[in-house]
Amino acid sequence: MRIKKIGVVGSGTMGGAIAALAASAGVPVVMLDIPGQEDKLELVKKGLERQLKSKPASFMDKSRASLIELGTTDELEKLKDCDWIVEVIIEKPEPKQALFARLEALGTQAIVSSNTSGIPMKTLLEGRGEAFRKRFLGTHFFAPVRYLHLLELIPTPETDPAVLEAMRRFGERILGKGTVICKDAPGFIANRLGVFGMAQAMRLMMSEGLTIDEVDALTGPLVGRPKSATFRTGDISGLDVLKLVSTELSHTTGEDFRMPDWVEDLIQQGYLGEKTGAGF
């Protein structure tokens, strides 16, 4: 089971970066997003352009962008010859479930995965048939995709072991990732720990009277963590995504992962992080 071409559904911060990483490794990519109003490819073009301009750079060589074919979600047939299709759309179960129903109806034999930050695989698979379930798993990348080493693989009890092995091999040998096999538990491993740590850092910042810059100085390379530390990581991921993940984790675990009210105020003002040009 070899992966020679991939499909990415969703051209946002994560989807575009996954496409850029794969293309940088020499793998042809089909990247789809919802149709625009005047130009059907407006959103997916913007997604690719964002990756070409990103800092740090998403592409190892910008010329590799030529390996990415663009399309809309009205053209799912473009994915039929892909060996792996990764879903990277809004972090809500219903739209993801609807997309998987369409992919199943398409009759693709590709491995299908979700890049969800924490929605259980068993929830996403509701209504899907046995053949689809065998080819399905979670593939959770982290932002910025090119630079963060971790790739979480989340199989279900029904995932074909050959599918899991193919994704592990592709992730490690082609994409250069360090893969970790996770249980299908809320938040998997990294977000169960990381989002709690982020919420705790915000609470301590408020109680100790620290600034955002001071927190990032204390929680980055100084303690062996990436330069993006706490708040820069939130800006890269998106404050809206952070809210969705923290809310879902609080709901599914009964633990307190909530962000402070001032984070909600930033979201309401449209300050979502890197993708809007302003955030933390």
PyMOL commands that set and color helices and strands:
alter all, ss='L'
color gray80, all
select helices_A, chain A and resi 13-24+42-53+62-67+73-79+93-106+121-124+130-134+161-174+190-208+212-218+221-223+231-237+239-253+261-268+274-276
alter helices_A, ss='H'
color red, helices_A
select strands_A, chain A and resi 6-9+29-33+68-72+84-87+111-114+136-140+150-154+178-181
alter strands_A, ss='S'
color yellow, strands_A
deselect
rebuild
show_as cartoon
